[in-house]
């Protein structure tokens, strides 16, 4: 596993494949450890999609945010996915899905922090976003099916004990 520590700076030109993008040294938990180093934020912003442009399913930052979530980096997943949400067209399925996955990451982080009531509130918000994203369609949005989106939420809610 490639990691990015507080002192290293990864060159953004090395980021052709989000599957090879470095992971932080550890998952940030507010109040328990440090946030990822500044190079993490620089790399996120360097790969943010431009607002108003169509978001293909394989938008690199989207893929990286999903990878972070799946690897248990919930705070970092939120940070990576927020620019995707911001770039998505208003009232679009893509925007609703991105918001739902961000809420799922937040819910998982709250579970990890020991805040189950906040986690349940965020779980409800995530499911409502998924309802909006997948309303009237059996297909995928940003390459994710409803069942895959729900699985991200369930993994974070029930499988992330430290």
Helices and strands as residue ranges (DSSP letters): E 3-4, G 12-14, G 18-20, E 23-24, H 38-46, H 60-70, H 74-87, H 93-113, H 116-134, H 146-158
